[in-house]
Amino acid sequence: MNSWQRTHDWGALTRAEIASASARDAGALAVLTVGSCEQHADHLPVDTDTLSAYRVAMLAADRCGSPHVLVLPPLSFGFSPHHRAWTCNRSPSTVAWHSKRRPATRCGPEPKQRSAGSNR
């Protein structure tokens, strides 16, 4: 077992372990959870959705044999315009929300760019 396989928690890894996990042949699968940061009346904290999504991902990662799943630190926002009346919510505009929904960035060296006209 590689040292980065000791946990499913990306945030607990060192820079060197993340570099090893990011190698093309390492076989790691990074999972990013997103949860709304919004009001839940007076009985729950505003990060309930974020923490719930993260915990479900960690439990699923524990059950996954292969590939080895690494759960990234969660993003704590969502699209909840119906909660804008409460000041504790973080909800971007529709345009901002859709611009954030792109594939996660790679962690590791960028692939070498081919020069224009190169066939290799």
C-alpha positions in Angstrom: 0.0 0.0 0.0 1.2 3.5 -0.9 1.4 6.0 2.0 -1.4 8.1 0.4 -3.7 5.1 0.6 -3.7 5.3 4.4 -6.7 7.6 4.4 -9.6 8.8 2.2 -9.2 12.3 3.5 -7.3 14.4 0.9 -6.8 17.2 3.5 -4.8 14.8 5.8 -2.2 14.1 3.0 1.1 15.7 2.6 2.2 17.4 -0.6 4.4 14.4 -1.6 1.5 12.0 -1.0 -0.8 14.0 -3.2 1.8 14.1 -5.9 2.1 10.3 -5.7 -1.7 9.9 -5.8 -1.9 12.3 -8.8 0.3 10.2 -11.0 -1.5 8.8 -14.0 -0.9 5.2 -13.0 -1.6 5.6 -9.3 -5.3 4.9 -9.7 -6.7 7.4 -7.3 -10.1 8.9 -7.8 -10.7 12.4 -6.3 -14.2 13.3 -5.2 -15.4 16.8 -4.6 -18.5 17.4 -2.4 -20.5 20.5 -2.5 -23.1 21.5 0.1 -25.2 24.5 0.6 -24.5 27.0 3.4 -28.0 28.0 4.3 -30.3 28.4 7.2 -32.0 25.4 8.7 -34.3 27.2 11.1 -32.9 27.5 14.7 -32.1 23.9 15.3 -29.3 23.1 12.9 -26.1 24.9 11.9 -25.8 26.6 8.5 -23.1 24.1 7.3 -25.4 21.0 7.8 -25.6 20.3 4.0 -21.8 20.7 3.5 -21.0 18.4 6.4 -23.6 15.9 5.4 -22.3 15.7 1.8 -18.7 15.3 3.0 -19.6 12.6 5.5 -21.6 10.6 3.0 -18.7 10.8 0.5 -16.2 9.6 3.3 -18.5 6.7 4.1 -18.8 5.7 0.5 -15.1 6.0 0.0 -14.6 3.5 3.0 -16.8 1.0 1.1 -15.0 1.4 -2.3 -12.3 -1.2 -2.8 -11.0 0.1 -6.1 -10.2 2.7 -7.2 -8.9 4.3 -4.0 -11.1 7.3 -3.4 -9.7 10.5 -2.0 -12.4 13.0 -0.8 -11.3 16.6 -1.3 -12.2 19.2 1.3 -15.8 20.3 0.6 -17.0 23.5 -1.0 -19.5 25.2 1.2 -21.9 26.9 -1.1 -24.9 26.0 -3.2 -27.6 27.6 -5.3 -30.4 28.5 -2.9 -32.1 31.7 -4.1 -35.2 30.8 -2.1 -33.2 31.4 1.1 -31.9 34.9 0.3 -34.1 36.5 2.9 -31.8 35.2 5.6 -28.4 36.9 5.9 -26.6 33.7 6.9 -26.8 32.1 3.4 -24.1 32.0 0.7 -25.8 31.7 -2.6 -24.3 33.0 -5.8 -26.3 34.4 -8.7 -27.4 31.9 -11.4 -24.6 33.0 -13.7 -21.9 32.6 -11.0 -23.3 29.2 -10.0 -23.1 27.8 -13.5 -19.6 29.2 -14.1 -18.4 27.2 -11.0 -19.7 23.9 -12.2 -16.7 22.9 -14.3 -14.5 19.9 -13.9 -12.1 20.1 -10.9 -8.6 21.2 -11.6 -5.8 18.6 -11.8 -3.4 18.3 -8.9 -0.1 17.5 -10.2 2.1 18.4 -13.2 0.2 19.8 -16.2 0.5 17.6 -19.3 3.1 18.9 -21.8 1.6 21.0 -24.5 2.3 20.1 -28.1 3.5 22.8 -30.3 1.3 23.9 -33.2 1.7 21.5 -36.2 3.3 18.8 -34.1 2.0 15.2 -34.7 3.6 13.8 -31.5 
